[in-house]
Amino acid sequence: MEMSDITRAIAATTSIAVSLGLSADDATILHNSNKLALRLTPCDVFARVAPVGQEVAQFEVELAQRLAELGSPVGLLEPRVEPRAYTRDGFVVTLWTFYEPATPHISPADYAEALERLHAGMRKVDVPSPSFMDRITEAEDVVGNPDLSPELAEADRVFLSGRLASLRRAIEDRGAVEQLLHGEPHPGNVLSTKNGPLFIDLETCCHGPVEFDLAHAPEEVCEHYPNVDQGLLDDCRQLVLAMVAAWRWQLGDQFPDGRRFGEEFLRLLREGAPGPTLDAVARRLGSR
């Protein structure tokens, strides 16, 4: 979010919290891109904030409740207030339990075991959700429309469009079993807690093969996940790089240093498979 929007978003969030009987004298920004993540104190609540129309907050709340009832490793909603999405001043806010980090890092084995448990719980939940193929279509729309990606060079536009299309066909041809997925279970969406790893940000849930989720995880995690189709995983990793590349070139993208990421993803895609994982690229570029 832009700074002017951040100020309004924080004011709306703290106002909602106070109206619900929570003490919210201060708000610390934990993450800012198209959505805002806040820690409210002294009530110690984790708040997720998005502009109205750019969220599926109520879906996320309901799904989190159902998965928690199944014992799935997901972050819990704030128990002191009604579990729902709250709207104020053009923003939608959801309130969650804040977890102090238990360890600096999550072991690959624990990460994989938690993701396997999440997938098992999701197989028991029947909710309408988009196909992961819809995400490809969204990326193709960005790449194919210069009005949506005006700074993307024409040669890069042609290359990226072709890569998205070929990866779509390759994955479709594999005919893999699909199920409900997290959608983006990368390290930024996994919390280290005293109760083990917990997944957050369920707004990205979609239907697809588990390899699509694994394509967002570190390579070491995938080595501990059972029965992985390595060829499909390689295709999905390339697909994720291609989709993220498209979004980094989208007009109005607010990902920090997004243009540099977009350029690097294009370079890696031209090198071809298997290529690095998404988190490996993020770690390398983030350390510069």
Steps between C-alpha positions, in 0.01 A plus 500: 500500500601860448583699814176698486305175482706347781411785735131458425521120523664514842241748624215281372652187656564651842154654498344161431709333771409761762131478409523125570648555846864436409779729619669629186716797592766417243536317168827359366528430128617141449461488123383735229428424135151496348375402847612620841591280799495668841573408860263684731618563856453469793218260403752298293283433196613430145294698247484456123371799306406540134311759296137408447466306175855362509441220750309181569517553874176329601596190301834492683331532840254219433767270356734564793222408742423173321866400475560583866208275597676218312824562689680630191812713559356844432517829685194553719263791496501740795275325759389818679290631210244366256677307221417703192629765263455861619463796265582863569606802293551297183703221663422140593665376819532152647636440851720204590701353786849647520774238543841581643764318291604180679817443297690705241450232234267211424673174410423367151360178649261688731398733217424206270310310769285805575428555129405134461261532795354818351438324170338206683262739677422683179394174335223484761372852433256552213500869415466677165841625395666604174730274301871571509462534123307822565823641644673425171223680312541805726873506428438456126258794507766723660765397247269518201370851572756784472263723693542267800878460459622809313867467598538139383713495185336346193757220470447414866123517452512248214736269690304506826167451325637197318653357818173527691310331218747214460513432874120498517490235225776292657328490838155432351644210298624331818141458622597514868251450784381833638380611842455816708836672549638786706609671179812673632652302791838675472710568814340842545165329559627249757534598866736335746298453821522296819233277343711442189477660153168671424385623159340841454356704210239260364362754253704338223336156532428325172458152351800332339767231542696505827812562292369852431512571875840332530633727224470789749697319770878464544661210316602336829135490607398317182760232572305408815153501339385151393410380149598812308484493120837662430426581137175671594677683783763632257224626269316662790817672622551651156133596491523679835806694384315599182185612684694698758701660219176615340368648824823690564449682169135578569411867515448599864686201645613597849738215575819650649772527231265315267658611172838349591325173585312509170820540302670215686205265452508564126871423490453174691210393280716545193757266657231230514421213735554395766614842623497626862201496729302817564623531859864457393467793260322709764774430756778585256345823374385600846854474637640749250 
